[in-house]
Amino acid sequence: MENKLKLYGFNNLTKALSFNIYDVCYAKTEREQRDYIKYIDQQYNSERLTGIMEKLTEMIGAHVLHISKQDYDPQGASVTFLIAEEHMKPALEPDTIVAHLDKSHVTVHTYPEYHPDTCLATFRVDIDVATCGEITPLSTLDYLIGSFDSDIITMDYRVRGFTRDINGMKHFIDHEINSIQNFMSDDIKSLYDMVDVNVYQENIFHTKMLLKEFDLKHYMFHTRPEELTAEERKVITDLLWKEMREIYYGRNIPAV
């Protein structure tokens, strides 16, 4: 981190990043929907999620203290990492060591689901990264978005607490930010429509993202678009867009 504050003691700020990532698929029959859920469940089992979280932890420079992981029946998985920063420093007195363990965590949960009446299946991933001190999870945004099939994304970032500099002045945030979007690459931002809802005086930042366009062949399970008529393709495309927009806006959209 550039332009570090000279602190009195330790950095006591807590930084929390929460992700909801959604992937939508068209599966015409209930069997296709079950097959899709089974496929997703295998692709994003606890072992693979652990690998993604290990890379994330490495990227933010944290140290893994403990890993807990679990796959569920009939579907879904969870992984939790207990992490910490560098936490040992010499004291002023010789032969004395002061320890400060600034524990944080990373969690990920998956929620594959479908409903027979909609011809749609949805895969949701929840990720929470909570850190203490200088570590911020914002540098991992591109990696997290690219690690999943991300059609719709909602993100919340908040800095809580305060720390003091050597003059006793309180600091309620230790880095520049006016939008979560500042920490994404231009390549990622070019793929999505985005909107922010921020409360700057409370150091609360919220960003929603919706994919700008998609290729139908990547959203159909066991069916190829070329096997369908133009009208059928349009109906399915409209159905997928409706599902994505409902998730993005957080409300049901009446059928036209």
Secondary structure, 3 states (H helix, E strand, C coil): CCCCCCECCCCCCEEEEEEEEEEEEECCCHHHHHHHHHHHHHHCCHHHHHHHHHHHHHHCCCEEEEEEEEECCCCCEEEEEEEECCCEEECCCCCCEEECCCEEEEEEEEEEEEECCCCEEEEEEEEEEEEECCCCHHHHHHHHHHCCCCCEEEEEEEEECCEEECCCCEECCCCCCCCHHHHCCHHHHCCEEEEECCEHHHCEEEEEEEECCCCHHHHECCCCHHHCCHHHHHHHHHHHHHHHHHHHHCCCCCCC
